[in-house]
Amino acid sequence: MPLARRTDLGDSNYAGLEVDVCHDLQRCLKETLEGGFDFLVTPLAHPRHRRPAPSARDPSAPTPAPFARSDLLLNSTQWSSQVVGKTSPWIDADSVSAPMRRDSEAALRQELMWAAHLSLHAVLLPTPSLKAANYARIVNQFLTALSSTALWVRIPVVSAEVEAAEANGGDGAAEALAKQIDPCTRRRAHDPFERWANLRAMCEGHPQLSACLEVGASLPPAAELRRWVGEPVKAVVLNADAFITNKRGFPVLPKRHQEFITTMLQKNVQVVLRWSGDGDKAYVVYLFRKIDAVSEQELVESGYRDYLQAPLQPLMDNLESATYETFEKDASKYIQYEEAVHACLVDRVRDADAAAGKVTVLMVVGAGRGPLVRASLRASDRCGRKMKVYAVEKNPNAVITLQSLVESEGWEDRVTIVASDMRSWDFEEKADVLVSELLGSFGDNELSPECLDGAQRFLKEGGVSIPQSYTSYLAPMTSSKLWNDAKAYGDLAHMETPYVVKLHRYSLIADPEEVFTFHHPNEDKVIDNNRYEKLLFKRAPDAAAATMHGFAGYFDAKLYEGPAGKVHCSIYPPTHTMGPTGEPMFSWFPIYFPLRTPVHVPAGTNVEAHCWRCVGPSKVWYEWAVTAPEVGPVHNVNGRSYWVGL
Amino acid sequence: MPLARRTDLGDSNYAGLEVDVCHDLQRCLKETLEGGFDFLVTPLAHPRHRRPAPSARDPSAPTPAPFARSDLLLNSTQWSSQVVGKTSPWIDADSVSAPMRRDSEAALRQELMWAAHLSLHAVLLPTPSLKAANYARIVNQFLTALSSTALWVRIPVVSAEVEAAEANGGDGAAEALAKQIDPCTRRRAHDPFERWANLRAMCEGHPQLSACLEVGASLPPAAELRRWVGEPVKAVVLNADAFITNKRGFPVLPKRHQEFITTMLQKNVQVVLRWSGDGDKAYVVYLFRKIDAVSEQELVESGYRDYLQAPLQPLMDNLESATYETFEKDASKYIQYEEAVHACLVDRVRDADAAAGKVTVLMVVGAGRGPLVRASLRASDRCGRKMKVYAVEKNPNAVITLQSLVESEGWEDRVTIVASDMRSWDFEEKADVLVSELLGSFGDNELSPECLDGAQRFLKEGGVSIPQSYTSYLAPMTSSKLWNDAKAYGDLAHMETPYVVKLHRYSLIADPEEVFTFHHPNEDKVIDNNRYEKLLFKRAPDAAAATMHGFAGYFDAKLYEGPAGKVHCSIYPPTHTMGPTGEPMFSWFPIYFPLRTPVHVPAGTNVEAHCWRCVGPSKVWYEWAVTAPEVGPVHNVNGRSYWVGL
């Protein structure tokens, strides 16, 4: 029975129970469901010992007893939705003993085939060793053969060796162990993440291969836990020793455990209990219900989570009505613009001049359906500075809305509509203030620089552009979901396109760094909007290993800064603009620059990358490359995969 | 004028002259050609200083003077075949100064475009810095835009810093410098190879991007020089300081220099002199002519150099007459078989039994057009052991040849022809000796194990198979030509297929390691020809960095070992079988297992790899993967790209 009926938390509504032995499957499943769980994690094979591989079996010996229960015990719906199979614990496909390896290989294949035959939703596989090449190959063969059964690999959040060292009270010993490096692969031998990363690399991040995190008594540092959010974690197994007993004698999770489980539940990760003590399921339900209810906006956004959108081409295409509507809903953005215009008016027009009736000419370029006109007029009203507004808009459909707005609001004597492209329009009157909202998620990626360079000819000497400047930011990130979704298109172009994405299952590997900055109006003799930045992402010497799937991009725009106020509009996390009700501005999602091949970032290693903004006669594009920890190819050479038309 | 008329050495017939200044291009070229050179390496632009980028130029200023000479100075054939352009020496596209970078970028693009306009065969580019990301991007943009002009990048074999330290007599200082590691990329900062490897990685090994090695007074250790053979080196520039003066006052190269130049000339690399002293061209002609004349067999083989051949499918297809002919030409192979049969007969049949007329039954499985029958009969005649031969052959075309051979040689009473597939044939008489030549370049890759497992039912208890066993070997290798040729097919399948190749432009990164061994007859109760081997290729702690493009594969077959002799047949380099005239056996070229993505192997780092031989109901295939220095994907999963049909 689901933990709750929350549509925003998807899979995590369902909880499972893992057992190590199950003599009577039907009864075991019945009890599991009656206990409130949604599925049972149970061994695929009889709990017997090692079976010889067919090739090692004496052909004259009688046929061996079946290794598993009959598929008739449950119906196909039960098999596929209520049972997750576990492979036999004795299997070791990378054993140094060749006969053991051969028997293990045969048994692992046999059990996987059986699970596929039963159409199980998933099979839970054992923790691989650091270099489980043979295990990886068998898993990869199964995945590549296109079964619908997913594979979950059990990965402890802390290695058994480190956990044992911690339990022995040797904190220093545990730490030393955690930092040991494998001499051949140069990876931290006791960081379970490395085992997962190796396995995944050998299987090329197959979308049906996921991690199942096992949580016991100890948890690693927060930063190490955070890595997993960007990884394809499907479930968390809570072992009995993860629980402590509270004052009233009930089993509860320690605070950090609670926080981690809550985070994972919010990321659609299912919980599986490996202990059927009293009240445990109720406790998971309790944790789940404790997760804050989401706002209406968040609910809307949950549909966009980790969904790859191609960036807008605002110069080449006209926006649709629904797009305008979505953006106009973002009150926080227009409040910032109102504040910016307000501060700008106060700074430019002294009180005396205002009283004398001085009129400020304000030009909105790209007026759309009018939100910036409205915000500007509100600012004018608030500070008592008279204003004449030109609303320039090239989209004839939006002009219709604009005209009826002016009429319905009675703005006829204050607002002049100019139905024209700001790049080609020719006008006699010059403006004091040029207001625009041409920024994309990466600041300059919707060609705000090129548009405003063209429009600034309407600006008086000493006139102000709102925004005055904007800066883009990039941060290396783990995001296996996004990478796999781009990969699924099966071509180069989709691996070299930046996408607008509501990031959800991701984790940053380092803090964002500044990339490009543009100032308006641009006073340079010859304007050059080409840019190049070399980025060094410094990581702490004890930072854990992580996998880099690309970069998250943001922007921070200085709308206006002057004596009367400093107003920014930002999706750069440290300065993200918040709305009046404390909700973050939502008009822009971050941008995702993918890497064609994921890059392993070893523990304590910095990331070095390069980003270029290239301007051609008819298009603008980015190129990007990583040069540390490894040197990789330049992406999107000559804008071959992605560009924005001028 | 070419150095000689040797068809086996291709491009290296042509030598060039590099000049730093050339006031009168026509005269300069004329003198170069009169001096016996074939082409001139000369600056593309006037030898003036930095030109401002168009974006930094005052638009009101007069149009600047042209940066280059008129294209009318030479005709188009002269431009394209007799001139290689050099870019301006002041260009630094990765300068920390943004204006310098901008001007450099503009100038570099301008000069590249000019070279493309002139249809120059190549442009010689300056040595990149260790992390020349911006340089790499411009080069990559040019390459991706599909110009026919090749780019040669000047790479000194010893970095200027190390050479200076050596010149100062500080041998320890030079060595310490050579081993310095860049903190960010973890590469040896003063190994020029690293600069090349980084640039090439950013450009994804574009086939039009090559290295031009610059040789001065000092040379690095032999192993470091050897790396370059597998890299796309197009030319070697000999600086004036590479020469010393001999007793007679003539400029000559030191011995190690001579050896290096000779090696490169043999690998089709052109020589360019950067010094026009007396007699220098004559000296290069002398070195070139000194290269040993090749044998007829080598001349035939030169057409196969670095040419990718798909391995044979001998079970599914019948061989063609020409293929039989090629193999039969290899006397050394059949001499080994004759020796093996001879030793085997001597061991099995005592002199007394031989005198008593004891007959040995020998079965040739896969007799083809009869060379093994002939070799066996020769052995029998030599040692006076009577023999009855069954020649089993499934190819009806070969059987015709076999029949006429038996007739013409008068073997009717000694040889019985069986026109049948050894796997399905049913026969009453059992053999003492089973002789076959079913080995592929990687030993078991043409399914010798499966064929002989089937054929051993004709063998008496205690009977002998010739070969008795065989072992395959693999070694990691640099081979950019082969990798690019496989890549050029543009699909996954060609990057996961092992090819039979006459290796030429390659260098091994570590010594070969043993992979799989098969013994015949196979006495196992249940025969299992699946194999898995984990391979650790150890490299010396001071081994230089290299790029791994895949693995070279070999085999060593034990034809027969017994008291009367040990006879092998091998293409494994340390034991390569040599013929009676001292020429190596040529029936088998090595096999090349490609890697989908080249792997950088840092200095002093080991390579770890895995190889599997997988046997399915109807096919046999290999899978392979690298797990150190980096963990990479499993290749050819489930035999999706390459397999041999049973």
Interface residues (C-beta under 8 A of the other chain):
Chain A: A53 P54 S55 A56 R57 D58 P59 R101 R102 K131 A133 N134 A136 R137 N140 Q141 T144 A145 C184 T185 R186 A197 N198 A201 M202 C203 E204 K525 V526 I527 D528 N530 Y532 K534 L536 T597 H600 N606 E608 H610 W612 E623 A625 T627 A628 P629 E630 V631 G632 P633 V634 V637 N638 R640
Chain B: A53 P54 S55 A56 R57 D58 P59 R101 R102 K131 A133 N134 A136 R137 N140 Q141 T144 A145 C184 T185 R186 A197 N198 A201 M202 C203 E204 K525 V526 I527 D528 N530 Y532 K534 L536 T597 H600 N606 E608 H610 W612 E623 A625 T627 A628 P629 E630 V631 G632 P633 V634 V637 N638 R640
